[in-house]
Amino acid sequence: MKTIEEIFLAQVKKCENKTQMYAVSDLLVLDIINSDPRVLSCDRRHANGYCTWRISIFANEYHFGKELGAILNSINITTHDEDKDFTPEDLREDIDEKVTEWLADKWENQ
């Protein structure tokens, strides 16, 4: 079984311009956001400071691939909202930024 990383890197190799690469990136972000909670979820940990929480992503590297999984696992935010149950959708902008930057680098250096 191929990882999400392998599938999307194969698509990026076929891109002839940045517009096509950005379209692939948009599809990848959508695929990530809609992943099964067993392979992608958010984790809440108490951070330093009064009522401060660190929300981070858990991404299964066997599903997403080693490099993409590491990128997703590096995403985190700090919040004071202790009542909200965060989902990957809440971190969409951060996911989009990191994934697009990673795919753009792969496309430019192929």
C-alpha positions in Angstrom: 0.0 0.0 0.0 1.3 3.4 -0.9 1.5 6.2 1.6 -0.3 9.5 1.0 3.1 11.1 0.5 4.0 8.7 -2.3 0.7 9.2 -4.1 0.8 13.0 -4.0 4.6 13.3 -4.8 3.8 11.2 -8.0 1.1 13.7 -8.9 3.5 16.7 -8.3 6.1 15.2 -10.6 3.5 15.4 -13.4 2.8 19.1 -12.8 4.0 21.4 -15.6 3.5 24.7 -13.7 2.9 26.2 -10.2 -0.8 26.5 -10.8 -1.1 22.7 -11.2 1.2 22.2 -8.2 -1.1 24.4 -6.1 -4.1 22.4 -7.3 -2.4 19.2 -6.1 -1.6 20.9 -2.8 -5.2 21.8 -2.3 -6.3 18.2 -2.9 -3.7 17.0 -0.5 -4.8 19.4 2.3 -8.4 18.3 1.7 -7.4 14.7 1.9 -5.4 15.3 5.1 -8.3 17.2 6.8 -10.8 14.5 5.9 -8.6 11.7 7.1 -9.9 9.1 9.5 -9.4 10.1 13.2 -7.4 6.9 13.7 -4.6 8.3 11.5 -5.0 12.0 12.1 -6.1 13.7 15.3 -5.4 16.6 17.7 -3.9 16.3 21.0 -4.3 18.8 23.9 -1.6 19.3 26.5 -1.2 21.8 29.3 1.4 24.4 28.4 3.3 26.7 30.6 1.1 29.5 31.9 -2.2 29.9 33.4 -5.0 28.2 31.4 -2.7 27.8 28.4 -3.0 24.7 26.2 -0.8 23.4 23.4 -2.8 21.8 20.6 -0.8 19.5 18.3 -1.5 17.1 15.5 -0.9 13.4 15.7 -0.4 12.0 12.2 0.3 8.3 11.6 3.6 8.2 9.6 2.8 4.7 8.2 -0.3 6.2 6.6 1.0 9.6 5.5 4.6 8.8 4.9 7.7 9.6 7.0 8.4 13.1 5.7 4.8 14.3 5.4 4.0 12.7 8.8 6.8 14.5 10.4 5.6 17.8 8.9 2.1 17.3 10.2 3.4 16.2 13.6 5.3 19.5 13.9 2.2 21.6 13.7 0.9 23.0 16.9 -0.9 26.1 18.3 -1.2 27.6 21.8 -4.7 28.5 23.0 -6.5 29.6 26.2 -9.7 27.9 25.0 -10.0 24.9 27.4 -13.5 24.0 26.4 -13.1 23.5 22.7 -12.3 20.0 21.3 -9.9 20.8 18.5 -9.9 18.9 15.2 -7.5 19.1 12.2 -10.0 21.4 10.5 -9.2 24.0 13.2 -5.6 23.8 12.1 -6.3 24.0 8.4 -4.4 27.2 7.7 -1.3 25.8 9.4 -1.6 22.5 7.6 -2.1 24.3 4.3 0.9 26.5 4.8 3.3 23.7 5.7 2.0 21.2 3.1 2.0 23.8 0.3 5.6 24.9 1.2 6.7 21.3 1.2 5.1 20.4 -2.1 6.4 23.6 -3.7 9.9 22.7 -2.6 9.6 19.2 -4.0 8.2 20.5 -7.3 11.0 23.1 -7.7 13.7 20.7 -6.9 12.6 17.8 -9.1 
